[in-house]
Amino acid sequence: MGNLENKILNLANKAGKIALENGAETYRVETIISQICKRYNLSCQCFVSITGIITSVKNEQGETFSSVERITARTINLNKVHMLNDIVRNLETYTFDELVWAIDDVLVNRRYSKILNCLAYCFGAFSFAFLFNGGLHDAIIASIGGGLIFIISDFATKVQSNSFFLNTLGGFLCTLTSYLGVRLGFTKTVSLSTIGTIMLLVPGIALTNAIRDLAAGDLLSGISRAVEAFLVGAALACGTGFALYLIYF
């Protein structure tokens, strides 16, 4: 007695950790954990913040089990969040072993290749430059900056670097790339291609999740996410500002 409960608890926390690490809101993570525990007749209470998950369950005999998961890295992969939601909506169709395999499959899932992701970064920056009234040349320089942002992001993920460093370096390099375009006579201004590239790093989902968490009453997570979004914006400003300082002074 107790071994099965611990397995279910650890599996539920694992699913919640994957969701939280990939951009899910706090209430969604709590729902995923609670639904998995409820499927196996465990009464669940969980507390989720952006840096950790604490879950406690009670079985029908009144025995209590607890588990803590620390969150050290976060990224945005809404496909994994969608896959977990789909699993939770159809929990009754899974045996326990099948559920373990399904969640493990979500953990290792990589929907797109690195080349396709890099092209998406380039095309995104290319499109944003047009959105801010840039020309074709501005968009081409912005797409090069987008490729650089992808390389930096991929490297930062491998070494588990913090997002402040990533965004500072990203803002710095994309500004220098835009300046290089001006120096070569390819573009007329630094600003349009820089804005097109920086938009890739703007923490839109973090800010949206902060508002949704606050609206849902998750004040700690909501405030934490808002502060995180503010720090990302400050990092971008620092990186871009330092590059402009080197260029013009």
C-alpha positions in Angstrom: 0.0 0.0 0.0 1.4 3.4 -0.9 3.5 2.4 -3.8 0.8 2.9 -6.3 -0.3 6.2 -4.8 3.3 7.5 -5.0 3.5 6.4 -8.7 0.3 8.2 -9.5 1.4 11.3 -7.5 4.8 11.4 -9.3 3.2 10.9 -12.7 0.7 13.7 -12.1 3.5 16.1 -10.9 5.6 15.1 -13.9 2.7 16.0 -16.3 2.2 19.3 -14.4 5.9 20.1 -14.6 6.0 19.5 -18.4 3.0 21.9 -18.8 4.5 24.6 -16.5 7.9 24.4 -18.2 6.3 24.8 -21.6 4.2 27.9 -21.0 0.9 26.7 -19.4 -1.0 28.9 -17.0 -1.1 28.1 -13.2 -4.7 27.0 -13.2 -4.2 24.7 -16.2 -1.3 23.0 -14.4 -3.4 22.5 -11.3 -6.2 21.1 -13.4 -3.9 18.6 -15.1 -2.5 17.4 -11.8 -5.9 17.2 -10.1 -7.6 15.4 -13.0 -4.9 12.7 -13.1 -5.1 12.1 -9.3 -9.0 12.1 -9.5 -8.9 9.5 -12.2 -7.3 7.1 -9.7 -9.6 8.1 -6.8 -7.1 10.3 -5.0 -8.2 13.5 -3.3 -5.7 16.1 -4.4 -4.5 19.5 -3.2 -1.7 21.2 -5.2 0.0 24.6 -5.1 1.7 25.8 -8.2 4.0 28.8 -8.7 6.3 29.5 -11.7 9.3 28.0 -9.8 7.7 24.9 -8.2 4.9 22.5 -7.7 3.8 21.1 -4.3 1.1 18.4 -4.4 -0.5 16.4 -1.6 -2.9 13.5 -2.2 -5.1 11.4 0.2 -6.3 7.9 -0.6 -9.6 6.3 0.4 -7.9 4.9 3.6 -7.0 8.5 4.6 -3.3 8.1 4.0 -1.5 11.2 2.8 1.4 11.4 0.2 3.2 14.5 -0.9 5.6 15.4 -3.7 7.6 18.6 -4.6 8.9 19.4 -8.1 11.3 22.3 -8.6 11.0 24.2 -11.9 14.4 25.5 -13.0 13.9 26.2 -16.8 10.9 27.5 -18.8 10.3 27.9 -22.5 7.3 28.2 -24.8 6.0 25.0 -26.5 2.2 25.2 -26.6 2.1 22.0 -28.6 3.2 20.0 -25.5 0.5 21.9 -23.4 -2.1 20.9 -26.1 -1.0 17.3 -26.0 -1.3 17.2 -22.2 -4.7 18.8 -22.3 -5.8 16.2 -24.9 -4.5 13.4 -22.6 -6.4 14.8 -19.6 -9.6 15.1 -21.5 -9.4 11.4 -22.4 -8.0 9.9 -19.2 -10.6 7.2 -19.1 -9.3 5.7 -22.3 -5.8 5.1 -20.8 -4.6 2.3 -18.6 -1.9 3.5 -16.0 0.9 2.1 -18.1 -0.5 3.7 -21.3 -0.7 7.0 -19.4 2.9 6.8 -18.4 4.0 6.2 -22.0 1.8 9.0 -23.3 3.2 11.5 -20.8 6.8 10.3 -21.6 6.0 10.8 -25.3 5.0 14.4 -24.6 8.2 15.0 -22.7 10.4 14.0 -25.7 8.2 15.2 -28.4 9.8 17.5 -30.9 7.2 18.6 -33.5 9.5 20.6 -35.8 13.1 20.2 -36.8 15.7 22.7 -35.9 16.0 23.9 -39.5 12.2 24.5 -39.7 12.3 26.4 -36.4 15.2 28.5 -37.6 13.3 29.3 -40.8 10.2 30.3 -38.7 12.4 32.7 -36.6 13.7 34.2 -39.9 10.3 34.5 -41.5 8.8 35.9 -38.3 11.4 38.7 -38.1 11.0 39.3 -41.8 7.2 39.8 -41.4 7.5 42.0 -38.3 9.8 44.4 -40.3 7.1 44.8 -42.9 4.5 45.2 -40.1 6.4 48.3 -38.8 6.5 49.9 -42.3 10.0 48.6 -43.2 11.0 47.8 -46.8 12.3 44.6 -48.3 15.9 45.4 -47.4 15.0 46.0 -43.7 13.0 42.7 -43.7 16.0 40.8 -45.1 18.3 42.2 -42.4 15.7 41.5 -39.7 15.5 37.8 -41.0 19.2 37.5 -40.5 18.8 38.8 -37.0 16.0 36.3 -36.5 18.4 33.4 -37.4 20.9 34.7 -34.9 18.2 34.8 -32.2 17.3 31.2 -32.9 21.0 30.2 -32.6 21.3 32.0 -29.3 18.1 30.6 -28.0 19.1 27.0 -28.9 22.5 27.4 -27.2 20.9 29.0 -24.1 18.5 26.1 -23.9 21.4 23.6 -24.0 23.4 25.3 -21.3 20.2 26.3 -19.3 21.2 29.9 -19.3 18.9 32.4 -17.6 16.5 34.4 -19.8 17.9 37.8 -18.7 21.3 36.9 -20.3 19.6 35.5 -23.4 17.5 38.6 -24.0 20.3 41.0 -23.3 22.6 39.3 -25.8 19.7 39.0 -28.3 19.0 42.7 -28.2 22.7 43.5 -28.5 23.3 41.3 -31.5 20.2 42.1 -33.5 21.1 45.9 -33.1 24.6 45.3 -34.3 23.3 43.2 -37.2 21.0 46.1 -38.2 23.9 48.6 -37.9 26.0 46.4 -40.1 23.3 46.5 -42.8 23.4 50.4 -42.6 27.2 50.4 -42.8 27.1 48.3 -45.9 24.6 50.6 -47.5 21.9 47.8 -47.7 19.5 49.6 -45.4 18.9 53.3 -44.5 18.1 53.0 -40.8 18.9 50.7 -37.8 15.5 50.9 -36.2 13.1 49.1 -38.5 15.1 45.8 -38.9 16.0 46.0 -35.1 12.3 46.2 -34.1 11.4 43.4 -36.5 14.0 41.1 -34.8 13.3 42.2 -31.2 9.7 41.4 -31.6 10.7 37.7 -31.5 11.9 38.2 -27.9 9.0 40.3 -26.6 7.4 38.3 -23.7 3.9 38.3 -25.0 2.8 34.9 -23.6 4.4 35.6 -20.2 2.4 38.9 -20.0 -0.8 37.2 -21.2 -0.3 34.3 -18.6 0.3 36.9 -15.9 -3.0 38.6 -16.6 -4.8 35.2 -16.8 -3.3 34.1 -13.5 -4.2 37.3 -11.8 -7.8 37.1 -13.2 -8.0 33.5 -11.9 -6.9 34.6 -8.4 -3.4 33.1 -8.6 -1.9 36.3 -7.3 1.6 34.9 -6.5 2.1 33.4 -10.0 0.5 36.3 -11.7 2.7 38.9 -10.0 5.8 36.6 -10.6 5.0 36.3 -14.3 4.5 40.1 -14.6 7.8 40.7 -12.9 9.4 38.2 -15.2 7.9 39.9 -18.3 9.2 43.3 -17.0 12.7 41.9 -16.5 12.7 40.4 -20.0 11.7 43.9 -21.4 14.5 45.5 -19.3 17.0 43.0 -20.6 16.1 43.8 -24.2 16.4 47.5 -23.5 19.8 47.0 -21.9 21.2 44.9 -24.8 19.8 47.3 -27.4 20.8 50.4 -25.6 24.4 49.2 -25.0 24.8 48.4 -28.7 23.5 51.8 -29.7 25.9 53.4 -27.2 28.8 51.6 -28.8 27.6 52.7 -32.3 26.9 56.3 -31.7 29.3 57.3 -28.9 
